[in-house]
Amino acid sequence: MASEVRFAVVRRQLERAGYRLARIAGSHHLFEKPGRTLLSIPVHRGKVKPFHVRQVERIIEAEGPSQGKC
């Protein structure tokens, strides 16, 4: 993935994996999931950098298949 991704897409991925937006602190959107550490995603101008998108994908993949995934 070479370019930035819209935050709405990343948020949807996280929510399908069972995370929920806990709070926003400045440009950082903090997601939580029971039994997991808090996940901070920096968002600038509605976009997420590729590094953070890959990080989210790795975390979701490591947790295994989610129940809400389409």
PQR file with spaces between the fields and no chain letter, atoms N, CA, C, O and H, PARSE charges and radii, in Angstrom:
ATOM       1  N    MET     1       0.854   -1.160    0.000 -0.4000 1.5000
ATOM       2  CA   MET     1       0.000    0.000    0.000 -0.0000 2.0000
ATOM       3  C    MET     1       0.904    1.229    0.000  0.5500 1.7000
ATOM       4  O    MET     1       1.610    1.478    0.977 -0.5500 1.4000
ATOM       5  N    ALA     2       0.889    1.983   -1.068 -0.4000 1.5000
ATOM       6  CA   ALA     2       1.842    3.064   -1.239 -0.0000 2.0000
ATOM       7  C    ALA     2       1.339    4.420   -0.757  0.5500 1.7000
ATOM       8  O    ALA     2       2.150    5.296   -0.456 -0.5500 1.4000
ATOM       9  H    ALA     2       0.316    1.780   -1.862  0.4000 1.0000
ATOM      10  N    SER     3       0.045    4.615   -0.677 -0.4000 1.5000
ATOM      11  CA   SER     3      -0.458    5.937   -0.313 -0.0000 2.0000
ATOM      12  C    SER     3      -1.294    5.882    0.959  0.5500 1.7000
ATOM      13  O    SER     3      -1.609    4.812    1.480 -0.5500 1.4000
ATOM      14  H    SER     3      -0.614    3.903   -0.922  0.4000 1.0000
ATOM      15  N    GLU     4      -1.638    7.064    1.436 -0.4000 1.5000
ATOM      16  CA   GLU     4      -2.443    7.167    2.646 -0.0000 2.0000
ATOM      17  C    GLU     4      -3.841    6.597    2.415  0.5500 1.7000
ATOM      18  O    GLU     4      -4.322    6.531    1.284 -0.5500 1.4000
ATOM      19  H    GLU     4      -1.382    7.933    1.013  0.4000 1.0000
ATOM      20  N    VAL     5      -4.478    6.189    3.503 -0.4000 1.5000
ATOM      21  CA   VAL     5      -5.807    5.577    3.446 -0.0000 2.0000
ATOM      22  C    VAL     5      -6.756    6.440    4.267  0.5500 1.7000
ATOM      23  O    VAL     5      -6.372    6.983    5.302 -0.5500 1.4000
ATOM      24  H    VAL     5      -4.087    6.243    4.422  0.4000 1.0000
ATOM      25  N    ARG     6      -7.973    6.562    3.811 -0.4000 1.5000
ATOM      26  CA   ARG     6      -8.974    7.320    4.564 -0.0000 2.0000
ATOM      27  C    ARG     6      -9.186    6.686    5.931  0.5500 1.7000
ATOM      28  O    ARG     6      -9.219    5.462    6.062 -0.5500 1.4000
ATOM      29  H    ARG     6      -8.285    6.121    2.970  0.4000 1.0000
ATOM      30  N    PHE     7      -9.329    7.526    6.943 -0.4000 1.5000
ATOM      31  CA   PHE     7      -9.525    7.038    8.297 -0.0000 2.0000
ATOM      32  C    PHE     7     -10.787    6.187    8.408  0.5500 1.7000
ATOM      33  O    PHE     7     -10.807    5.216    9.164 -0.5500 1.4000
ATOM      34  H    PHE     7      -9.302    8.520    6.837  0.4000 1.0000
ATOM      35  N    ALA     8     -11.830    6.532    7.674 -0.4000 1.5000
ATOM      36  CA   ALA     8     -13.087    5.771    7.734 -0.0000 2.0000
ATOM      37  C    ALA     8     -12.864    4.300    7.388  0.5500 1.7000
ATOM      38  O    ALA     8     -13.504    3.422    7.967 -0.5500 1.4000
ATOM      39  H    ALA     8     -11.814    7.321    7.060  0.4000 1.0000
ATOM      40  N    VAL     9     -11.972    4.032    6.459 -0.4000 1.5000
ATOM      41  CA   VAL     9     -11.672    2.653    6.054 -0.0000 2.0000
ATOM      42  C    VAL     9     -10.959    1.916    7.189  0.5500 1.7000
ATOM      43  O    VAL     9     -11.293    0.774    7.503 -0.5500 1.4000
ATOM      44  H    VAL     9     -11.452    4.745    5.989  0.4000 1.0000
ATOM      45  N    VAL    10      -9.978    2.576    7.797 -0.4000 1.5000
ATOM      46  CA   VAL    10      -9.225    1.964    8.898 -0.0000 2.0000
ATOM      47  C    VAL    10     -10.152    1.731   10.091  0.5500 1.7000
ATOM      48  O    VAL    10     -10.104    0.679   10.728 -0.5500 1.4000
ATOM      49  H    VAL    10      -9.706    3.504    7.542  0.4000 1.0000
ATOM      50  N    ARG    11     -10.990    2.715   10.383 -0.4000 1.5000
ATOM      51  CA   ARG    11     -11.918    2.572   11.511 -0.0000 2.0000
ATOM      52  C    ARG    11     -12.854    1.390   11.299  0.5500 1.7000
ATOM      53  O    ARG    11     -13.120    0.629   12.229 -0.5500 1.4000
ATOM      54  H    ARG    11     -11.029    3.569    9.865  0.4000 1.0000
ATOM      55  N    ARG    12     -13.353    1.238   10.081 -0.4000 1.5000
ATOM      56  CA   ARG    12     -14.254    0.125    9.767 -0.0000 2.0000
ATOM      57  C    ARG    12     -13.544   -1.215    9.988  0.5500 1.7000
ATOM      58  O    ARG    12     -14.138   -2.148   10.528 -0.5500 1.4000
ATOM      59  H    ARG    12     -13.137    1.857    9.326  0.4000 1.0000
ATOM      60  N    GLN    13     -12.285   -1.311    9.575 -0.4000 1.5000
ATOM      61  CA   GLN    13     -11.509   -2.545    9.777 -0.0000 2.0000
ATOM      62  C    GLN    13     -11.396   -2.866   11.268  0.5500 1.7000
ATOM      63  O    GLN    13     -11.600   -4.005   11.687 -0.5500 1.4000
ATOM      64  H    GLN    13     -11.802   -0.553    9.136  0.4000 1.0000
ATOM      65  N    LEU    14     -11.073   -1.854   12.049 -0.4000 1.5000
ATOM      66  CA   LEU    14     -10.905   -2.062   13.481 -0.0000 2.0000
ATOM      67  C    LEU    14     -12.214   -2.442   14.152  0.5500 1.7000
ATOM      68  O    LEU    14     -12.238   -3.327   15.008 -0.5500 1.4000
ATOM      69  H    LEU    14     -10.907   -0.928   11.708  0.4000 1.0000
ATOM      70  N    GLU    15     -13.294   -1.791   13.777 -0.4000 1.5000
ATOM      71  CA   GLU    15     -14.587   -2.099   14.379 -0.0000 2.0000
ATOM      72  C    GLU    15     -15.041   -3.516   14.031  0.5500 1.7000
ATOM      73  O    GLU    15     -15.637   -4.197   14.865 -0.5500 1.4000
ATOM      74  H    GLU    15     -13.275   -1.072   13.081  0.4000 1.0000
ATOM      75  N    ARG    16     -14.768   -3.954   12.828 -0.4000 1.5000
ATOM      76  CA   ARG    16     -15.115   -5.332   12.445 -0.0000 2.0000
ATOM      77  C    ARG    16     -14.295   -6.351   13.233  0.5500 1.7000
ATOM      78  O    ARG    16     -14.726   -7.486   13.434 -0.5500 1.4000
ATOM      79  H    ARG    16     -14.284   -3.400   12.151  0.4000 1.0000
ATOM      80  N    ALA    17     -13.106   -5.932   13.677 -0.4000 1.5000
ATOM      81  CA   ALA    17     -12.246   -6.820   14.461 -0.0000 2.0000
ATOM      82  C    ALA    17     -12.558   -6.744   15.950  0.5500 1.7000
ATOM      83  O    ALA    17     -11.894   -7.395   16.757 -0.5500 1.4000
ATOM      84  H    ALA    17     -12.756   -5.009   13.513  0.4000 1.0000
ATOM      85  N    GLY    18     -13.561   -5.956   16.320 -0.4000 1.5000
ATOM      86  CA   GLY    18     -13.975   -5.904   17.716 -0.0000 2.0000
ATOM      87  C    GLY    18     -13.463   -4.713   18.505  0.5500 1.7000
ATOM      88  O    GLY    18     -13.723   -4.612   19.704 -0.5500 1.4000
ATOM      89  H    GLY    18     -14.100   -5.427   15.664  0.4000 1.0000
ATOM      90  N    TYR    19     -12.744   -3.811   17.859 -0.4000 1.5000
ATOM      91  CA   TYR    19     -12.260   -2.613   18.540 -0.0000 2.0000
ATOM      92  C    TYR    19     -13.342   -1.541   18.498  0.5500 1.7000
ATOM      93  O    TYR    19     -14.214   -1.541   17.629 -0.5500 1.4000
ATOM      94  H    TYR    19     -12.534   -3.893   16.885  0.4000 1.0000
ATOM      95  N    ARG    20     -13.259   -0.618   19.471 -0.4000 1.5000
ATOM      96  CA   ARG    20     -14.168    0.524   19.448 -0.0000 2.0000
ATOM      97  C    ARG    20     -13.372    1.783   19.740  0.5500 1.7000
ATOM      98  O    ARG    20     -12.383    1.749   20.473 -0.5500 1.4000
ATOM      99  H    ARG    20     -12.551   -0.618   20.177  0.4000 1.0000
ATOM     100  N    LEU    21     -13.806    2.883   19.168 -0.4000 1.5000
ATOM     101  CA   LEU    21     -13.148    4.157   19.394 -0.0000 2.0000
ATOM     102  C    LEU    21     -13.433    4.596   20.820  0.5500 1.7000
ATOM     103  O    LEU    21     -14.577    4.900   21.159 -0.5500 1.4000
ATOM     104  H    LEU    21     -14.610    2.911   18.573  0.4000 1.0000
ATOM     105  N    ALA    22     -12.406    4.631   21.656 -0.4000 1.5000
ATOM     106  CA   ALA    22     -12.560    4.975   23.070 -0.0000 2.0000
ATOM     107  C    ALA    22     -12.545    6.483   23.271  0.5500 1.7000
ATOM     108  O    ALA    22     -13.365    7.033   24.006 -0.5500 1.4000
ATOM     109  H    ALA    22     -11.477    4.384   21.381  0.4000 1.0000
ATOM     110  N    ARG    23     -11.597    7.146   22.606 -0.4000 1.5000
ATOM     111  CA   ARG    23     -11.506    8.600   22.734 -0.0000 2.0000
ATOM     112  C    ARG    23     -10.562    9.153   21.665  0.5500 1.7000
ATOM     113  O    ARG    23      -9.853    8.414   20.983 -0.5500 1.4000
ATOM     114  H    ARG    23     -10.931    6.699   22.010  0.4000 1.0000
ATOM     115  N    ILE    24     -10.583   10.464   21.549 -0.4000 1.5000
ATOM     116  CA   ILE    24      -9.693   11.159   20.630 -0.0000 2.0000
ATOM     117  C    ILE    24      -8.881   12.145   21.448  0.5500 1.7000
ATOM     118  O    ILE    24      -9.432   12.947   22.203 -0.5500 1.4000
ATOM     119  H    ILE    24     -11.159   11.065   22.103  0.4000 1.0000
ATOM     120  N    ALA    25      -7.576   12.080   21.294 -0.4000 1.5000
ATOM     121  CA   ALA    25      -6.667   12.987   21.988 -0.0000 2.0000
ATOM     122  C    ALA    25      -5.832   13.708   20.930  0.5500 1.7000
ATOM     123  O    ALA    25      -4.828   13.179   20.454 -0.5500 1.4000
ATOM     124  H    ALA    25      -7.128   11.429   20.681  0.4000 1.0000
ATOM     125  N    GLY    26      -6.244   14.890   20.579 -0.4000 1.5000
ATOM     126  CA   GLY    26      -5.559   15.625   19.518 -0.0000 2.0000
ATOM     127  C    GLY    26      -5.790   14.930   18.188  0.5500 1.7000
ATOM     128  O    GLY    26      -6.932   14.722   17.779 -0.5500 1.4000
ATOM     129  H    GLY    26      -7.059   15.320   20.966  0.4000 1.0000
ATOM     130  N    SER    27      -4.710   14.573   17.515 -0.4000 1.5000
ATOM     131  CA   SER    27      -4.844   13.894   16.225 -0.0000 2.0000
ATOM     132  C    SER    27      -4.865   12.369   16.377  0.5500 1.7000
ATOM     133  O    SER    27      -4.997   11.649   15.388 -0.5500 1.4000
ATOM     134  H    SER    27      -3.782   14.742   17.846  0.4000 1.0000
ATOM     135  N    HIS    28      -4.737   11.879   17.612 -0.4000 1.5000
ATOM     136  CA   HIS    28      -4.682   10.437   17.851 -0.0000 2.0000
ATOM     137  C    HIS    28      -6.050    9.885   18.235  0.5500 1.7000
ATOM     138  O    HIS    28      -6.688   10.358   19.176 -0.5500 1.4000
ATOM     139  H    HIS    28      -4.630   12.464   18.416  0.4000 1.0000
ATOM     140  N    HIS    29      -6.480    8.891   17.497 -0.4000 1.5000
ATOM     141  CA   HIS    29      -7.733    8.196   17.775 -0.0000 2.0000
ATOM     142  C    HIS    29      -7.357    6.908   18.502  0.5500 1.7000
ATOM     143  O    HIS    29      -6.593    6.089   17.990 -0.5500 1.4000
ATOM     144  H    HIS    29      -5.962    8.507   16.733  0.4000 1.0000
ATOM     145  N    LEU    30      -7.904    6.745   19.697 -0.4000 1.5000
ATOM     146  CA   LEU    30      -7.528    5.618   20.555 -0.0000 2.0000
ATOM     147  C    LEU    30      -8.632    4.568   20.552  0.5500 1.7000
ATOM     148  O    LEU    30      -9.778    4.839   20.911 -0.5500 1.4000
ATOM     149  H    LEU    30      -8.525    7.409   20.113  0.4000 1.0000
ATOM     150  N    PHE    31      -8.253    3.361   20.136 -0.4000 1.5000
ATOM     151  CA   PHE    31      -9.186    2.252   20.050 -0.0000 2.0000
ATOM     152  C    PHE    31      -8.901    1.261   21.156  0.5500 1.7000
ATOM     153  O    PHE    31      -7.747    1.040   21.523 -0.5500 1.4000
ATOM     154  H    PHE    31      -7.322    3.141   19.845  0.4000 1.0000
ATOM     155  N    GLU    32      -9.960    0.662   21.688 -0.4000 1.5000
ATOM     156  CA   GLU    32      -9.798   -0.344   22.727 -0.0000 2.0000
ATOM     157  C    GLU    32     -10.589   -1.589   22.384  0.5500 1.7000
ATOM     158  O    GLU    32     -11.577   -1.564   21.651 -0.5500 1.4000
ATOM     159  H    GLU    32     -10.898    0.842   21.390  0.4000 1.0000
ATOM     160  N    LYS    33     -10.097   -2.687   22.959 -0.4000 1.5000
ATOM     161  CA   LYS    33     -10.750   -3.982   22.818 -0.0000 2.0000
ATOM     162  C    LYS    33     -10.454   -4.740   24.095  0.5500 1.7000
ATOM     163  O    LYS    33      -9.309   -4.752   24.547 -0.5500 1.4000
ATOM     164  H    LYS    33      -9.294   -2.708   23.555  0.4000 1.0000
ATOM     165  N    PRO    34     -11.450   -5.371   24.688 -0.5600 1.5000
ATOM     166  CA   PRO    34     -11.201   -6.107   25.935  0.2800 2.0000
ATOM     167  C    PRO    34     -10.049   -7.102   25.776  0.5500 1.7000
ATOM     168  O    PRO    34     -10.001   -7.865   24.811 -0.5500 1.4000
ATOM     169  N    GLY    35      -9.135   -7.080   26.727 -0.4000 1.5000
ATOM     170  CA   GLY    35      -8.008   -8.006   26.702 -0.0000 2.0000
ATOM     171  C    GLY    35      -6.849   -7.559   25.837  0.5500 1.7000
ATOM     172  O    GLY    35      -5.853   -8.275   25.730 -0.5500 1.4000
ATOM     173  H    GLY    35      -9.174   -6.460   27.510  0.4000 1.0000
ATOM     174  N    ARG    36      -6.949   -6.395   25.217 -0.4000 1.5000
ATOM     175  CA   ARG    36      -5.888   -5.878   24.335 -0.0000 2.0000
ATOM     176  C    ARG    36      -5.407   -4.530   24.840  0.5500 1.7000
ATOM     177  O    ARG    36      -6.132   -3.832   25.549 -0.5500 1.4000
ATOM     178  H    ARG    36      -7.758   -5.813   25.304  0.4000 1.0000
ATOM     179  N    THR    37      -4.189   -4.164   24.478 -0.4000 1.5000
ATOM     180  CA   THR    37      -3.689   -2.848   24.840 -0.0000 2.0000
ATOM     181  C    THR    37      -4.353   -1.792   23.960  0.5500 1.7000
ATOM     182  O    THR    37      -4.851   -2.092   22.875 -0.5500 1.4000
ATOM     183  H    THR    37      -3.600   -4.732   23.902  0.4000 1.0000
ATOM     184  N    LEU    38      -4.350   -0.568   24.439 -0.4000 1.5000
ATOM     185  CA   LEU    38      -4.928    0.545   23.708 -0.0000 2.0000
ATOM     186  C    LEU    38      -4.158    0.751   22.410  0.5500 1.7000
ATOM     187  O    LEU    38      -2.928    0.692   22.404 -0.5500 1.4000
ATOM     188  H    LEU    38      -3.945   -0.324   25.320  0.4000 1.0000
ATOM     189  N    LEU    39      -4.859    0.988   21.325 -0.4000 1.5000
ATOM     190  CA   LEU    39      -4.253    1.161   20.013 -0.0000 2.0000
ATOM     191  C    LEU    39      -4.450    2.605   19.573  0.5500 1.7000
ATOM     192  O    LEU    39      -5.583    3.073   19.468 -0.5500 1.4000
ATOM     193  H    LEU    39      -5.858    1.036   21.330  0.4000 1.0000
ATOM     194  N    SER    40      -3.362    3.308   19.319 -0.4000 1.5000
ATOM     195  CA   SER    40      -3.398    4.719   18.949 -0.0000 2.0000
ATOM     196  C    SER    40      -3.126    4.868   17.453  0.5500 1.7000
ATOM     197  O    SER    40      -2.109    4.395   16.945 -0.5500 1.4000
ATOM     198  H    SER    40      -2.441    2.927   19.405  0.4000 1.0000
ATOM     199  N    ILE    41      -4.049    5.530   16.757 -0.4000 1.5000
ATOM     200  CA   ILE    41      -3.904    5.756   15.322 -0.0000 2.0000
ATOM     201  C    ILE    41      -3.876    7.261   15.068  0.5500 1.7000
ATOM     202  O    ILE    41      -4.880    7.934   15.299 -0.5500 1.4000
ATOM     203  H    ILE    41      -4.876    5.914   17.170  0.4000 1.0000
ATOM     204  N    PRO    42      -2.750    7.809   14.597 -0.5600 1.5000
ATOM     205  CA   PRO    42      -2.711    9.224   14.267  0.2800 2.0000
ATOM     206  C    PRO    42      -3.445    9.491   12.945  0.5500 1.7000
ATOM     207  O    PRO    42      -3.249    8.785   11.956 -0.5500 1.4000
ATOM     208  N    VAL    43      -4.281   10.508   12.954 -0.4000 1.5000
ATOM     209  CA   VAL    43      -5.071   10.859   11.771 -0.0000 2.0000
ATOM     210  C    VAL    43      -4.805   12.323   11.436  0.5500 1.7000
ATOM     211  O    VAL    43      -4.967   13.202   12.282 -0.5500 1.4000
ATOM     212  H    VAL    43      -4.441   11.081   13.758  0.4000 1.0000
ATOM     213  N    HIS    44      -4.397   12.572   10.204 -0.4000 1.5000
ATOM     214  CA   HIS    44      -4.130   13.929    9.755 -0.0000 2.0000
ATOM     215  C    HIS    44      -4.881   14.183    8.456  0.5500 1.7000
ATOM     216  O    HIS    44      -4.704   13.477    7.462 -0.5500 1.4000
ATOM     217  H    HIS    44      -4.264   11.857    9.517  0.4000 1.0000
ATOM     218  N    ARG    45      -5.727   15.211    8.491 -0.4000 1.5000
ATOM     219  CA   ARG    45      -6.553   15.571    7.326 -0.0000 2.0000
ATOM     220  C    ARG    45      -7.414   14.400    6.859  0.5500 1.7000
ATOM     221  O    ARG    45      -7.655   14.232    5.664 -0.5500 1.4000
ATOM     222  H    ARG    45      -5.871   15.784    9.298  0.4000 1.0000
ATOM     223  N    GLY    46      -7.874   13.597    7.812 -0.4000 1.5000
ATOM     224  CA   GLY    46      -8.766   12.488    7.497 -0.0000 2.0000
ATOM     225  C    GLY    46      -8.075   11.277    6.902  0.5500 1.7000
ATOM     226  O    GLY    46      -8.737   10.358    6.420 -0.5500 1.4000
ATOM     227  H    GLY    46      -7.679   13.733    8.783  0.4000 1.0000
ATOM     228  N    LYS    47      -6.739   11.267    6.931 -0.4000 1.5000
ATOM     229  CA   LYS    47      -5.984   10.157    6.337 -0.0000 2.0000
ATOM     230  C    LYS    47      -5.057    9.524    7.360  0.5500 1.7000
ATOM     231  O    LYS    47      -4.656   10.159    8.336 -0.5500 1.4000
ATOM     232  H    LYS    47      -6.201   12.013    7.323  0.4000 1.0000
ATOM     233  N    VAL    48      -4.723    8.252    7.119 -0.4000 1.5000
ATOM     234  CA   VAL    48      -3.806    7.485    7.963 -0.0000 2.0000
ATOM     235  C    VAL    48      -2.619    7.083    7.099  0.5500 1.7000
ATOM     236  O    VAL    48      -2.792    6.618    5.972 -0.5500 1.4000
ATOM     237  H    VAL    48      -5.050    7.736    6.327  0.4000 1.0000
ATOM     238  N    LYS    49      -1.420    7.262    7.628 -0.4000 1.5000
ATOM     239  CA   LYS    49      -0.194    6.913    6.894 -0.0000 2.0000
ATOM     240  C    LYS    49      -0.107    5.400    6.667  0.5500 1.7000
ATOM     241  O    LYS    49      -0.616    4.618    7.469 -0.5500 1.4000
ATOM     242  H    LYS    49      -1.280    7.640    8.543  0.4000 1.0000
ATOM     243  N    PRO    50       0.539    4.995    5.569 -0.5600 1.5000
ATOM     244  CA   PRO    50       0.657    3.563    5.244  0.2800 2.0000
ATOM     245  C    PRO    50       1.274    2.724    6.354  0.5500 1.7000
ATOM     246  O    PRO    50       0.867    1.579    6.556 -0.5500 1.4000
ATOM     247  N    PHE    51       2.249    3.272    7.078 -0.4000 1.5000
ATOM     248  CA   PHE    51       2.870    2.529    8.174 -0.0000 2.0000
ATOM     249  C    PHE    51       1.827    2.088    9.187  0.5500 1.7000
ATOM     250  O    PHE    51       1.845    0.941    9.633 -0.5500 1.4000
ATOM     251  H    PHE    51       2.579    4.201    6.913  0.4000 1.0000
ATOM     252  N    HIS    52       0.926    2.977    9.555 -0.4000 1.5000
ATOM     253  CA   HIS    52      -0.087    2.672   10.564 -0.0000 2.0000
ATOM     254  C    HIS    52      -1.156    1.729   10.014  0.5500 1.7000
ATOM     255  O    HIS    52      -1.710    0.916   10.754 -0.5500 1.4000
ATOM     256  H    HIS    52       0.912    3.909    9.193  0.4000 1.0000
ATOM     257  N    VAL    53      -1.439    1.835    8.737 -0.4000 1.5000
ATOM     258  CA   VAL    53      -2.398    0.913    8.105 -0.0000 2.0000
ATOM     259  C    VAL    53      -1.841   -0.498    8.157  0.5500 1.7000
ATOM     260  O    VAL    53      -2.566   -1.438    8.485 -0.5500 1.4000
ATOM     261  H    VAL    53      -0.989    2.495    8.136  0.4000 1.0000
ATOM     262  N    ARG    54      -0.565   -0.659    7.836 -0.4000 1.5000
ATOM     263  CA   ARG    54       0.067   -1.986    7.893 -0.0000 2.0000
ATOM     264  C    ARG    54       0.081   -2.506    9.325  0.5500 1.7000
ATOM     265  O    ARG    54      -0.126   -3.697    9.558 -0.5500 1.4000
ATOM     266  H    ARG    54       0.023    0.105    7.569  0.4000 1.0000
ATOM     267  N    GLN    55       0.323   -1.623   10.279 -0.4000 1.5000
ATOM     268  CA   GLN    55       0.320   -2.009   11.683 -0.0000 2.0000
ATOM     269  C    GLN    55      -1.057   -2.554   12.081  0.5500 1.7000
ATOM     270  O    GLN    55      -1.144   -3.593   12.736 -0.5500 1.4000
ATOM     271  H    GLN    55       0.491   -0.655   10.090  0.4000 1.0000
ATOM     272  N    VAL    56      -2.113   -1.874   11.696 -0.4000 1.5000
ATOM     273  CA   VAL    56      -3.480   -2.315   11.996 -0.0000 2.0000
ATOM     274  C    VAL    56      -3.741   -3.665   11.340  0.5500 1.7000
ATOM     275  O    VAL    56      -4.294   -4.562   11.977 -0.5500 1.4000
ATOM     276  H    VAL    56      -2.042   -1.030   11.164  0.4000 1.0000
ATOM     277  N    GLU    57      -3.355   -3.820   10.091 -0.4000 1.5000
ATOM     278  CA   GLU    57      -3.569   -5.085    9.384 -0.0000 2.0000
ATOM     279  C    GLU    57      -2.843   -6.229   10.070  0.5500 1.7000
ATOM     280  O    GLU    57      -3.396   -7.322   10.190 -0.5500 1.4000
ATOM     281  H    GLU    57      -2.906   -3.092    9.574  0.4000 1.0000
ATOM     282  N    ARG    58      -1.601   -5.999   10.527 -0.4000 1.5000
ATOM     283  CA   ARG    58      -0.843   -7.042   11.222 -0.0000 2.0000
ATOM     284  C    ARG    58      -1.501   -7.423   12.547  0.5500 1.7000
ATOM     285  O    ARG    58      -1.568   -8.602   12.897 -0.5500 1.4000
ATOM     286  H    ARG    58      -1.151   -5.111   10.429  0.4000 1.0000
ATOM     287  N    ILE    59      -1.979   -6.436   13.271 -0.4000 1.5000
ATOM     288  CA   ILE    59      -2.629   -6.705   14.558 -0.0000 2.0000
ATOM     289  C    ILE    59      -3.890   -7.529   14.350  0.5500 1.7000
ATOM     290  O    ILE    59      -4.118   -8.513   15.054 -0.5500 1.4000
ATOM     291  H    ILE    59      -1.925   -5.479   12.987  0.4000 1.0000
ATOM     292  N    ILE    60      -4.701   -7.132   13.393 -0.4000 1.5000
ATOM     293  CA   ILE    60      -5.952   -7.853   13.118 -0.0000 2.0000
ATOM     294  C    ILE    60      -5.653   -9.271   12.646  0.5500 1.7000
ATOM     295  O    ILE    60      -6.322  -10.217   13.062 -0.5500 1.4000
ATOM     296  H    ILE    60      -4.516   -6.333   12.822  0.4000 1.0000
ATOM     297  N    GLU    61      -4.665   -9.422   11.790 -0.4000 1.5000
ATOM     298  CA   GLU    61      -4.300  -10.742   11.272 -0.0000 2.0000
ATOM     299  C    GLU    61      -3.781  -11.646   12.396  0.5500 1.7000
ATOM     300  O    GLU    61      -4.093  -12.837   12.426 -0.5500 1.4000
ATOM     301  H    GLU    61      -4.122   -8.653   11.452  0.4000 1.0000
ATOM     302  N    ALA    62      -2.997  -11.090   13.310 -0.4000 1.5000
ATOM     303  CA   ALA    62      -2.429  -11.868   14.408 -0.0000 2.0000
ATOM     304  C    ALA    62      -3.505  -12.365   15.374  0.5500 1.7000
ATOM     305  O    ALA    62      -3.334  -13.398   16.021 -0.5500 1.4000
ATOM     306  H    ALA    62      -2.743  -10.123   13.285  0.4000 1.0000
ATOM     307  N    GLU    63      -4.608  -11.628   15.468 -0.4000 1.5000
ATOM     308  CA   GLU    63      -5.691  -12.024   16.366 -0.0000 2.0000
ATOM     309  C    GLU    63      -6.537  -13.152   15.797  0.5500 1.7000
ATOM     310  O    GLU    63      -7.320  -13.765   16.523 -0.5500 1.4000
ATOM     311  H    GLU    63      -4.747  -10.789   14.943  0.4000 1.0000
ATOM     312  N    GLY    64      -6.392  -13.427   14.539 -0.4000 1.5000
ATOM     313  CA   GLY    64      -7.153  -14.493   13.921 -0.0000 2.0000
ATOM     314  C    GLY    64      -8.453  -13.979   13.314  0.5500 1.7000
ATOM     315  O    GLY    64      -8.725  -12.779   13.351 -0.5500 1.4000
ATOM     316  H    GLY    64      -5.756  -12.929   13.949  0.4000 1.0000
ATOM     317  N    PRO    65      -9.246  -14.868   12.763 -0.5600 1.5000
ATOM     318  CA   PRO    65     -10.476  -14.443   12.109  0.2800 2.0000
ATOM     319  C    PRO    65     -11.445  -13.827   13.106  0.5500 1.7000
ATOM     320  O    PRO    65     -11.615  -14.327   14.217 -0.5500 1.4000
ATOM     321  N    SER    66     -12.081  -12.725   12.690 -0.4000 1.5000
ATOM     322  CA   SER    66     -13.081  -12.108   13.566 -0.0000 2.0000
ATOM     323  C    SER    66     -14.470  -12.592   13.186  0.5500 1.7000
ATOM     324  O    SER    66     -14.692  -13.076   12.076 -0.5500 1.4000
ATOM     325  H    SER    66     -11.943  -12.318   11.787  0.4000 1.0000
ATOM     326  N    GLN    67     -15.392  -12.457   14.115 -0.4000 1.5000
ATOM     327  CA   GLN    67     -16.745  -12.956   13.888 -0.0000 2.0000
ATOM     328  C    GLN    67     -17.553  -12.028   13.012  0.5500 1.7000
ATOM     329  O    GLN    67     -18.464  -12.477   12.315 -0.5500 1.4000
ATOM     330  H    GLN    67     -15.212  -12.064   15.017  0.4000 1.0000
ATOM     331  N    GLY    68     -17.238  -10.729   13.030 -0.4000 1.5000
ATOM     332  CA   GLY    68     -18.025   -9.767   12.275 -0.0000 2.0000
ATOM     333  C    GLY    68     -17.510   -9.495   10.876  0.5500 1.7000
ATOM     334  O    GLY    68     -18.030   -8.618   10.186 -0.5500 1.4000
ATOM     335  H    GLY    68     -16.499  -10.365   13.596  0.4000 1.0000
ATOM     336  N    LYS    69     -16.504  -10.229   10.449 -0.4000 1.5000
ATOM     337  CA   LYS    69     -15.907   -9.972    9.161 -0.0000 2.0000
ATOM     338  C    LYS    69     -16.798  -10.463    8.027  0.5500 1.7000
ATOM     339  O    LYS    69     -17.370  -11.550    8.105 -0.5500 1.4000
ATOM     340  H    LYS    69     -16.082  -10.942   11.009  0.4000 1.0000
ATOM     341  N    CYS    70     -16.910   -9.668    6.988 -0.4000 1.5000
ATOM     342  CA   CYS    70     -17.760  -10.022    5.838 -0.0000 2.0000
ATOM     343  C    CYS    70     -16.977  -10.791    4.811  0.5500 1.7000
ATOM     344  O    CYS    70     -17.523  -11.173    3.776 -0.5500 1.4000
ATOM     345  H    CYS    70     -16.445   -8.786    6.925  0.4000 1.0000
